[in-house]
Amino acid sequence: GGNDMVRKIIFAAASGAVLALSPAAFAQQTEHLAGGYEARAMLRNVVDEVKVNRQQAFDMFNQGEGRFRNGDIYVFCTNAKDGKFVAMGNPNAKELLGQDVRTLKDPTGKAYGQEIYAAGQKPEGEITEVSYLFAKPTDPKPAAKTSFVTKVDNDYACGVGYYK
């Protein structure tokens, strides 16, 4: 009916507005969306993998290869109870293995480790977004990152993040 026409006009106007953005701003925006989408998709695979074979999964994440590492997108997991890292797919952060995530702060002083730990206390299936500065696998200089963190298999918290 007439309602469809209005919807089409609104959509056309919205599309025009998007095209008016500078290509650089648009490319950056798309990269963020792609990064976030990719990180979430990887996290779903992580959850499945840990449920199937926990130790094998952690070994794979630690190798930081194949489908659990895509450029700067990688997996980390901690023990939900004592907060200690059991997997770290970032070669520039291997020293964190065995460390308590709760002790971590970023260069601005943000206690993001506490937030990651808290995310692992929530019911399984709930995903928490935590933003902080952290080294990339390709560059040890801290960069803005957002991680999606969720409880896995009751005993662990795993996260996959992307850099902005």
Phi, psi and omega per residue, in radians:
G1 nan -2.824 -3.101
G2 -1.103 -0.446 -3.116
N3 -1.105 -0.676 3.123
D4 -1.042 -0.718 -3.113
M5 -1.062 -0.805 -3.138
V6 -1.045 -0.766 -3.128
R7 -1.059 -0.747 -3.137
K8 -1.093 -0.713 -3.134
I9 -1.147 -0.785 3.129
I10 -1.057 -0.765 -3.133
F11 -1.095 -0.758 3.140
A12 -1.079 -0.730 3.136
A13 -1.126 -0.743 3.138
A14 -1.115 -0.722 3.128
S15 -1.086 -0.728 3.126
G16 -1.043 -0.739 -3.120
A17 -1.096 -0.703 -3.141
V18 -1.105 -0.759 -3.108
L19 -1.139 -0.466 -3.109
A20 -1.244 -0.361 3.096
L21 -1.097 2.637 3.118
S22 -1.158 2.522 -3.115
P23 -0.989 -0.614 -3.127
A24 -1.125 -0.820 3.132
A25 -1.089 -0.695 -3.107
F26 -1.174 -0.735 -3.133
A27 -1.091 -0.731 3.140
Q28 -1.118 -0.768 3.136
Q29 -1.047 -0.792 -3.111
T30 -1.123 -0.667 3.131
E31 -1.076 -0.761 3.102
H32 -1.030 -0.873 -3.103
L33 -1.063 -0.779 -3.132
A34 -1.103 -0.777 3.136
G35 -1.035 -0.835 -3.137
G36 -1.131 -0.708 -3.128
Y37 -1.138 -0.769 -3.114
E38 -1.140 -0.753 -3.139
A39 -1.092 -0.754 3.129
R40 -1.122 -0.736 -3.130
A41 -1.110 -0.735 3.129
M42 -1.106 -0.695 -3.129
L43 -1.065 -0.655 3.096
R44 -1.058 -0.742 3.105
N45 -1.125 -0.664 -3.134
V46 -1.047 -0.837 -3.121
V47 -1.016 -0.817 -3.140
D48 -1.058 -0.798 -3.061
E49 -1.107 -0.759 -3.123
V50 -1.139 -0.650 -3.136
K51 -1.182 -0.577 -3.120
V52 -1.302 -0.957 -3.132
N53 -2.637 1.666 -3.018
R54 -0.938 -0.961 -3.035
Q55 -1.120 -0.754 3.124
Q56 -1.083 -0.696 3.128
A57 -1.079 -0.844 -3.122
F58 -1.073 -0.690 3.106
D59 -1.055 -0.769 3.133
M60 -1.098 -0.781 -3.125
F61 -1.083 -0.718 -3.121
N62 -1.133 -0.567 3.106
Q63 -1.221 -0.434 3.097
G64 1.032 0.776 -3.124
E65 -2.266 3.077 3.047
G66 1.035 -2.406 -3.016
R67 -1.381 0.017 3.111
F68 -1.890 0.314 2.995
R69 -2.644 2.152 3.112
N70 -2.362 1.688 -3.077
G71 1.069 -2.022 -3.119
D72 -1.654 0.121 3.132
I73 -1.728 2.148 -3.066
Y74 -2.601 3.053 -3.073
V75 -1.861 2.541 2.893
F76 -2.386 2.590 3.082
C77 -2.388 2.566 3.072
T78 -2.238 2.796 2.994
N79 -1.297 2.201 -3.057
A80 -1.160 -0.437 -3.093
K81 -1.446 -1.013 -3.059
D82 -1.688 -0.020 3.051
G83 1.349 0.020 -3.061
K84 -1.360 2.408 3.112
F85 -1.153 2.290 3.057
V86 -1.961 -0.283 3.101
A87 -2.604 2.433 3.123
M88 -2.590 1.901 -3.073
G89 -1.471 -0.008 -3.111
N90 -1.683 1.976 -3.117
P91 -1.053 -0.399 3.113
N92 -1.486 0.113 -3.119
A93 -2.389 0.398 -3.100
K94 -1.063 -0.467 -3.107
E95 -1.146 -0.203 3.133
L96 -1.347 -0.323 -3.133
L97 -0.971 2.242 -3.122
G98 1.511 -0.205 3.120
Q99 -1.480 2.682 3.095
D100 -1.408 2.087 -3.108
V101 -1.011 -0.509 -3.070
R102 -1.115 -0.317 -3.105
T103 -1.469 -0.136 -2.991
L104 -1.457 2.344 3.017
K105 -2.266 2.644 3.087
D106 -1.557 3.070 -3.068
P107 -1.050 -0.327 3.118
T108 -1.523 -0.072 -3.130
G109 1.649 0.019 3.140
K110 -1.212 2.223 -3.121
A111 -1.465 1.126 -3.069
Y112 -1.152 -0.448 3.131
G113 -1.070 -0.644 3.082
Q114 -1.091 -0.709 -3.123
E115 -1.174 -0.696 3.120
I116 -1.131 -0.742 3.120
Y117 -1.072 -0.802 -3.128
A118 -1.070 -0.655 3.138
A119 -1.079 -0.600 -3.137
G120 -1.329 -0.105 3.102
Q121 -1.637 -0.237 -3.115
K122 -1.333 2.842 -3.125
P123 -1.034 2.552 3.121
E124 -0.989 2.452 -3.138
G125 1.726 -0.322 3.094
E126 -1.528 2.244 -3.127
I127 -1.902 2.265 3.126
T128 -1.938 2.397 3.075
E129 -1.680 2.247 3.105
V130 -2.171 2.201 -3.134
S131 -1.954 2.391 -3.082
Y132 -2.904 3.100 3.079
L133 -1.752 2.343 -3.101
F134 -2.730 2.639 3.127
A135 -1.108 2.510 3.043
K136 -1.520 2.754 3.031
P137 -1.046 -0.509 -3.069
T138 -1.676 -0.090 -3.066
D139 -2.804 2.031 -3.075
P140 -1.189 -0.158 3.136
K141 -1.238 2.249 -3.107
P142 -1.031 2.381 -3.139
A143 -2.354 2.785 -3.128
A144 -1.163 2.261 -3.059
K145 -2.420 2.571 2.982
T146 -2.164 2.211 3.109
S147 -1.947 2.480 3.000
F148 -1.730 2.109 -3.049
V149 -2.122 2.419 3.131
T150 -2.573 2.697 3.073
K151 -1.287 2.451 3.140
V152 -2.271 2.249 3.005
D153 0.987 0.535 3.050
N154 1.211 -0.527 -3.030
D155 -1.851 -0.157 -3.001
Y156 -2.256 2.787 2.990
A157 -2.182 2.254 3.100
C158 -2.159 2.620 3.140
G159 -2.436 2.660 3.004
V160 -2.336 2.270 -3.096
G161 -2.192 2.891 3.058
Y162 -2.295 2.689 -3.121
Y163 -1.715 2.543 -3.076
K164 -1.524 nan nan
